[in-house]
């Protein structure tokens, strides 16, 4: 068994789910490509990775989502490729600086698939980059716009709560109890309850005000750095986390240098309030991923009282915070 992501044998071990998956030649080539390898150096959990145990990367998440797709849809090569490529447009620290700097990682992902090394690999294997982009825009087992759970969010919820020690069932046990009904995940009542627990507890993690403050302050540091260095905004999407940190540590903008110093060395200095204070950053929690599996042909909350009560906890997580140092 190899746990090294060199893909020399084409057989990939996914430790979270405890299974081996055979990669197709085009998948091996893509996993080895720079746009995908770059994800190894982006923290999945954003800037909170600088002060928490949540240090897993976008690459681990990508391997996880791809392996889930290979498990549930082994004979759907385009869906497998969409899972492999779905996150390549992420900026440093995932979502942390994206909105502040006016980027859309979905659009950047599409550009990277349509042009450059990824497109070359796909075309060399007789595949259309546009066909992959089309899948990413449609409802599929990867993701959808309903409240029902797809494989992308499934991996995030399970991976995050696993590393936080908040899971009820080990992910390797839980996923083997799931099935696909059309595009959506289906579970028995006990498995659905464990899965809904992961959904809610992951929200409790990434909506924690201390975690939100790390992302908000990093975004402020990046924005100030870009104001002082106008060409920087075009460079940020291709940077890795450590490169952005280095840029901010050496910034010619004093505010950027001060913020990154606090995030790296003194996060205990961050002040969190429910009312504005001079110089504070306002963050409004509005977007909640109220995702759930099916039980039979109905959403879990319509069948299981336990699932409904647990999901209702998400309604109390909307809030407004103000952050400063």
Secondary structure as GFF3:
##gff-version 3
##sequence-region A 1 325
A	DSSP	beta_strand	11	14	.	.	.	ID=ss1
A	DSSP	beta_strand	19	22	.	.	.	ID=ss2
A	DSSP	alpha_helix	25	31	.	.	.	ID=ss3
A	DSSP	alpha_helix	34	37	.	.	.	ID=ss4
A	DSSP	three_ten_helix	38	41	.	.	.	ID=ss5
A	DSSP	three_ten_helix	46	50	.	.	.	ID=ss6
A	DSSP	alpha_helix	58	72	.	.	.	ID=ss7
A	DSSP	alpha_helix	77	85	.	.	.	ID=ss8
A	DSSP	alpha_helix	105	114	.	.	.	ID=ss9
A	DSSP	alpha_helix	117	124	.	.	.	ID=ss10
A	DSSP	alpha_helix	129	137	.	.	.	ID=ss11
A	DSSP	alpha_helix	151	163	.	.	.	ID=ss12
A	DSSP	alpha_helix	171	174	.	.	.	ID=ss13
A	DSSP	three_ten_helix	175	177	.	.	.	ID=ss14
A	DSSP	beta_strand	179	181	.	.	.	ID=ss15
A	DSSP	beta_strand	184	186	.	.	.	ID=ss16
A	DSSP	alpha_helix	189	206	.	.	.	ID=ss17
A	DSSP	alpha_helix	209	228	.	.	.	ID=ss18
A	DSSP	alpha_helix	232	236	.	.	.	ID=ss19
A	DSSP	alpha_helix	241	249	.	.	.	ID=ss20
A	DSSP	alpha_helix	254	265	.	.	.	ID=ss21
A	DSSP	three_ten_helix	267	269	.	.	.	ID=ss22
A	DSSP	beta_strand	271	273	.	.	.	ID=ss23
A	DSSP	beta_strand	281	284	.	.	.	ID=ss24
A	DSSP	beta_strand	294	295	.	.	.	ID=ss25
A	DSSP	beta_strand	298	299	.	.	.	ID=ss26
A	DSSP	alpha_helix	300	303	.	.	.	ID=ss27
A	DSSP	alpha_helix	305	312	.	.	.	ID=ss28
A	DSSP	three_ten_helix	313	317	.	.	.	ID=ss29
A	DSSP	beta_strand	320	324	.	.	.	ID=ss30
###
